[in-house]
């Protein structure tokens, strides 16, 4: 029974979310290639042996793999993982097509497309991820609205940065660094990635407004799932009252703008974290891999079950929760793929940029070396993120107890 529960809460939600996001990413490449007349051999939903497959009128083989963790698109003549053959491969491919009487198809092959077309096809994946996120966030805003609250302060920890800055119980925070906030959670989101950075606050204190400056200090905070996180902290607290909670409703244009804002905000937060990470101002323990995403999706599903009085409500809350998680993960995958690292879409775009400037492709040996380095970087990042996941799950503590 525990195995079935863990399967239902952790494995299945994770596979559904990741499978949808990665499939949409590959579909972005596919649709961009189709629009530009590119010859495509296969589009696969999932990996591994096909449990179903068929060929459409245009000659594209559609298949469903048994491992539902994403998918891939394979262009005609695409034989290697890098998706960019070297000059000799391209010349051999061209000769073969001509010898077979298919010279008219050369311009339909991805590798013989103009640079701008190849760039659009490569960028189609991340763009699809961003469009998916905007659609998800806009749909949630349109159908459910957005919770609002208040910036009222109900407690100030002794010796905290907030107390040192002069915050008082009963203060209401109106602005942070010149930007209005409408809830305590919005304040928290700004503070957690601002450790060691002074922040300016406009506070309503009785009939007057006061300006305060406080610098968050790294400390333990408990997130909405009850998990401890070591992030920026001011030492302010709020007791949520029913009268504080409101719902802001959106019409369709407002929801679309809100979806764009939410997507841009997620990208901005990611860039901020990465920048502070490289500057040594944040810890890398927030990086999560597949195990971390699976744990998060499972924790969210369990949380939905805890607050749902019946099965129908649980199903609705679960769908909404995983839907929003898919939006956040989609932004993350789109952003990561645009990084200028060989083997990622951003690496392809970097090589195309070089080709556009120099009027010739980067030397095959340099490309090969770049892909090896890029693959090592990606695998290293995945291993590090998985190490973080295992530490969060206390796997090493479990092994220690087993052998002690």
Secondary structure as the mmCIF struct_conf table of DSSP 4:
data_model
#
loop_
_struct_conf.conf_type_id
_struct_conf.id
_struct_conf.beg_label_comp_id
_struct_conf.beg_label_asym_id
_struct_conf.beg_label_seq_id
_struct_conf.end_label_comp_id
_struct_conf.end_label_asym_id
_struct_conf.end_label_seq_id
HELX_RH_AL_P HELX_RH_AL_P1 UNK A 2 UNK A 6
HELX_RH_PI_P HELX_RH_PI_P1 UNK A 7 UNK A 11
HELX_RH_AL_P HELX_RH_AL_P2 UNK A 12 UNK A 35
TURN_TY1_P TURN_TY1_P1 UNK A 36 UNK A 37
STRN STRN1 UNK A 40 UNK A 55
TURN_TY1_P TURN_TY1_P2 UNK A 57 UNK A 58
BEND BEND1 UNK A 59 UNK A 59
HELX_LH_PP_P HELX_LH_PP_P1 UNK A 60 UNK A 60
STRN STRN2 UNK A 61 UNK A 75
TURN_TY1_P TURN_TY1_P3 UNK A 76 UNK A 77
BEND BEND2 UNK A 80 UNK A 80
TURN_TY1_P TURN_TY1_P4 UNK A 81 UNK A 82
BEND BEND3 UNK A 83 UNK A 83
HELX_RH_AL_P HELX_RH_AL_P3 UNK A 87 UNK A 99
TURN_TY1_P TURN_TY1_P5 UNK A 100 UNK A 101
HELX_RH_3T_P HELX_RH_3T_P1 UNK A 103 UNK A 108
BEND BEND4 UNK A 109 UNK A 109
HELX_RH_3T_P HELX_RH_3T_P2 UNK A 110 UNK A 112
BEND BEND5 UNK A 113 UNK A 113
HELX_RH_AL_P HELX_RH_AL_P4 UNK A 115 UNK A 144
STRN STRN3 UNK A 146 UNK A 148
STRN STRN4 UNK A 152 UNK A 152
STRN STRN5 UNK A 155 UNK A 156
TURN_TY1_P TURN_TY1_P6 UNK A 158 UNK A 159
BEND BEND6 UNK A 160 UNK A 160
HELX_RH_AL_P HELX_RH_AL_P5 UNK A 161 UNK A 165
TURN_TY1_P TURN_TY1_P7 UNK A 166 UNK A 166
TURN_TY1_P TURN_TY1_P8 UNK A 169 UNK A 170
STRN STRN6 UNK A 172 UNK A 176
TURN_TY1_P TURN_TY1_P9 UNK A 177 UNK A 178
STRN STRN7 UNK A 179 UNK A 180
BEND BEND7 UNK A 183 UNK A 183
HELX_RH_AL_P HELX_RH_AL_P6 UNK A 184 UNK A 191
TURN_TY1_P TURN_TY1_P10 UNK A 192 UNK A 193
TURN_TY1_P TURN_TY1_P11 UNK A 195 UNK A 196
STRN STRN8 UNK A 198 UNK A 205
TURN_TY1_P TURN_TY1_P12 UNK A 206 UNK A 207
STRN STRN9 UNK A 208 UNK A 215
STRN STRN10 UNK A 217 UNK A 222
TURN_TY1_P TURN_TY1_P13 UNK A 224 UNK A 225
BEND BEND8 UNK A 226 UNK A 226
STRN STRN11 UNK A 228 UNK A 233
STRN STRN12 UNK A 236 UNK A 237
HELX_RH_3T_P HELX_RH_3T_P3 UNK A 242 UNK A 244
STRN STRN13 UNK A 246 UNK A 248
HELX_RH_AL_P HELX_RH_AL_P7 UNK A 252 UNK A 278
TURN_TY1_P TURN_TY1_P14 UNK A 279 UNK A 280
BEND BEND9 UNK A 281 UNK A 282
HELX_RH_3T_P HELX_RH_3T_P4 UNK A 284 UNK A 286
HELX_RH_AL_P HELX_RH_AL_P8 UNK A 290 UNK A 306
TURN_TY1_P TURN_TY1_P15 UNK A 307 UNK A 307
BEND BEND10 UNK A 309 UNK A 310
HELX_RH_AL_P HELX_RH_AL_P9 UNK A 311 UNK A 337
TURN_TY1_P TURN_TY1_P16 UNK A 338 UNK A 338
BEND BEND11 UNK A 339 UNK A 340
TURN_TY1_P TURN_TY1_P17 UNK A 342 UNK A 343
BEND BEND12 UNK A 344 UNK A 344
HELX_RH_AL_P HELX_RH_AL_P10 UNK A 345 UNK A 358
BEND BEND13 UNK A 359 UNK A 360
HELX_LH_PP_P HELX_LH_PP_P2 UNK A 361 UNK A 363
HELX_RH_AL_P HELX_RH_AL_P11 UNK A 364 UNK A 392
TURN_TY1_P TURN_TY1_P18 UNK A 393 UNK A 394
HELX_RH_AL_P HELX_RH_AL_P12 UNK A 395 UNK A 403
#
